[in-house]
Amino acid sequence: MPYATQVIALSRSEAQQFRSEDPYVIVSLTDSDAEHPQIPPDVNLKERLSLHFDDIYPEYCTAPDGSKLFCAMEERDADTIAAFVRKWWSQVATIVVHCHAGLSRSTGVAAAIRAHHGHDARDLYEIPRTPNRHCFALVAQALERAGVTKPSR
């Protein structure tokens, strides 16, 4: 049964508590040095995609001495998300995207997915949320490359 899929951005703790009576999937975005949260089993949770990268822009990933401090989202992460969205779009009622606080990485990814599909994303820009522009741009480009279907206008 095809669904009118919605995309939501949550914090880590909200994602751990999320339940739905309809099928859903989760995209877990976790810091590079952290463990992914435990998500309790749920019959309606169809799949979970787990990625590690920090809430940072590429120019801030290395120290002046060249040592790596953090890991920004990379094109391969965005391509993985685009493939996941392509697989599940219209097959689930909800795509849950979460990061630690639900304010930057998850909102950047969710906003790109919504924008690609012609859905309103204004709520993802309400204070204190500030979508990570780097994540948004990479996911938007990956969705285009992956040929994820856009709605007809």
N, C-alpha and C positions, 0 to 999 in steps of 0.2 A: 504494500500500500504506500503510495507516494505521500510524503509529508511536506508541508510548507515549513521548511526548516528554519528555526531561529538560532541565533548565535548570541551567547551570553558570556560575559567576562566576570570571573569570581576570584576571590582570594583562595589561598590554600585551604583554610579552615572551612570556608563556604563550600568548596568543591568536595571536601570530605563528608559534608552533611547533605549534599545535594541528592535528591531522589526525584523520580518522575514516574508517572503512570504510563508514559509513552517511551519508546526507545530513544536512547541518547548515547552520545560518545563524549569522551573527555580528551582534551589536549592539555597535558601537564607540562608547564614550563618551569624548570627548577634551576636554581643557581648552580654553577659549575661544580661547586664544592659541597653541595647538599644532597641529601637523599630525597627521592621522590616520596610524597606523602602516601600513606596507606589509604586506599579507597576501599571501603567495605563492599563486599560482593552485592550485586543488585541484578536481578533477572533482566531489567530493562537497560542495563549498561552493556552495550554491544561491543565496544572496543575502547582501548585507551592508548593514546600516543604519548610517549614520555620523552622529552628533550631536555638537555642541559645547556644553558647559556645564561650569562648574567645580564642584568638590566643596565646595559652600558652601550655606549657608541664605540665603533671600532677605533677611533683615534685615542681612546682612553684605555686601551687594553694592555699597553706596555709601559713600563717605567722608562725614565730617561736613559738608564743603562741598557735598555733593550730586553730586560727580563719581562716575562708575561705576568701581568697582574690579574687580568680578567679575560673572560671569553665572551665576545659579543655574538649575537645571532649571525649565522653565516648563511650563504645562499643555499647550501645543502639542507639546512634546517627548514628554511622557507619552502624548498621543493618538497620536503617530506610532509610538511603541513598541507601544501597544495594537493598532493596526491591523496592524503587522508580525507580532505574536504571533498575532492572529486569522487572518492569511493562512497562516502556516506551522505552527500547532499541529496536531499529528498527521500533518503532511506530511513532517516531518524527525525524526530521532532525537534531535538535540540543538540547543538554542538556547544559543549561547555569548554571554555578556554580559561585556564587558571594559571596564575603565577603566585608568588609569595603573598603580596598584598592586594592583588587584583586592581592595581592602579596604573601600570605602565606597559609592561610586556604583554600581558593578556589583553589589555584594551587596544594596544596597537595591532595585534594579530586579529582580534575580533572585529575591529573597525575596518581593516583591509578586506576581510571576508564579507562583511556586510556591504561595504561599498561596491565590491565586485559584483554582488548579486542585486544591487539596487535597493538595499534596505537602509533605513534610517539608522544613523550611528550617533546622533546628537547626545544621547545619554552617556555615551562612552567618553565624552569630552567635558562632562560636568565636574566641577571642582569637588574633590581633590584629585580626580583622575586626570592624567596627562599621558595619552597614548605615546608610546615610544615610536618616534618617527622612523627610526631605522628599521624596526620590526615591521611597521606598516608598509614601508616601501619595498622591503624584500618579499613580503608575502603577497603584496599586490602584483609585483612583477612575476612571481612564481605562479600565481593563479592564471595570469595571462599565458605564460609559457606552457602550462599544463593543459590549456584548453578547457578549463573549468567553465561550464556553460553559464552564460549570463542570461538574465531574463530578456525577452524581447520587449522593446520599448514601443 
